[in-house]
Amino acid sequence: MSSSSSRGSGSITLEFDIDTDMGRALVEVMNALNQVPRYPVDITEPVINVGGGGFGNTIAWFAIQTQENNPRDIAGYQSFIDEFVLPRLERVPGVASSGSVGGRSDELRITFDPYKAASLGIDITTIGSRLGSNKDVSAGTADVGRRRYTIRFAGQYNIEALGDLVLEWRENHSIHLRDIATVARMLQDRSGVISGNGGPSIALNVTPETGVNVLEVMDGIKAAVLELETKVLAPAGLRIIQTYDETVYIKASIRMVRNNLILGMLLAVTVLWWFLRRFRATLIVAMAIPLCLFSAFIVLDLSGRTLNIISLAPAWLLPPVWCWMRPLLCWKIYSGNENKG
């Protein structure tokens, strides 16, 4: 278990053994968090993500920008993206989590007038605790005749009515929140700026689950992004651009391995034919090379292993081994048989 914290956020990473059932582990972690009696007023409840944490495991980055005919600041779309874009990306099979940075979320800002509060003798710290305790609470049920009604206390205020909150009673007169403070819905203070292609942007990242096929996950992500671009972002005056795609490097590695394998096979067969000039011996080697490769990939598939740097590394080393060892072994065998004859 490891933890990290920064201004306004924190994370705890739990690492399990390879053969651990992640579904069962997720349920156990959720049950442990549900045992927490209460969280502080100024924080949100933790969110659990299955998969690697941090930007190091991200397979895709996207930049969302405003269109040319949209004069609104892109930073104000943070809540819109969190509500409509991120949930769609997280529904893609194989995606563990997605996040966004660079925007400014909405917040409820209450600005107190210290002079008015002091003149009325109002303690601001007491007001803070009272504001945090306004919640909708279930009060059980009530039986009326043959019917049973659920009683629910609506103690939560909307933004427009929050100013009517009664703080105290003084000589049969109520002191409301609007008497000493102003209530407004505003954007959070800017803490940073992300720029892409010469303009301000909101960056999105996508993290996959452990052990998934990254190529298949990326295909699902691109299909979801295309759907979001046409149905959600374009009507809102936004556009999305993919700035990082990890599958580009994976496909390049696969192409390099494929080219090396083909080149190694051709060189091994050519060198063997050049020295031995025996069609049968050359044919046996030419057939043994792809059979060995197919057998290795079949074993990988049956064992549930995926292609990665470790599994592809032996394939990178096979061509030079074939070019030198195959002709040498066949020449030794052929020379030994001629000496015996």
Secondary structure, DSSP 8 states (H G I E B T S, - for coil): -EEEEETTEEEEE----TT--HHHHHHHHHHHHHT-----TTS-------S--SGGG--EEEEEEE-TT--S-GGGGHHHHHHHTHHHHHTSTTEEEEEEES---EEEEEEE-HHHHHHHT--HHHHHHHHHT--EEEEEEEEETTEEEEEEEE----TTTGGG-EEEEETTEEEEGGGTEEEEEEE-------EETTEE-EEEEEEE-TT--HHHHHHHHHHHHHHHIIIIIGGGTEEEEEEEEHHHHHHHHHHHHHHHHHHHHHHHHHHHHHHH--HHHHHHHHHHHHHHHHHHHHHHHHTT----HHHHHHHHHHHHHHHHHHHHHHHHHHHHHHHH-
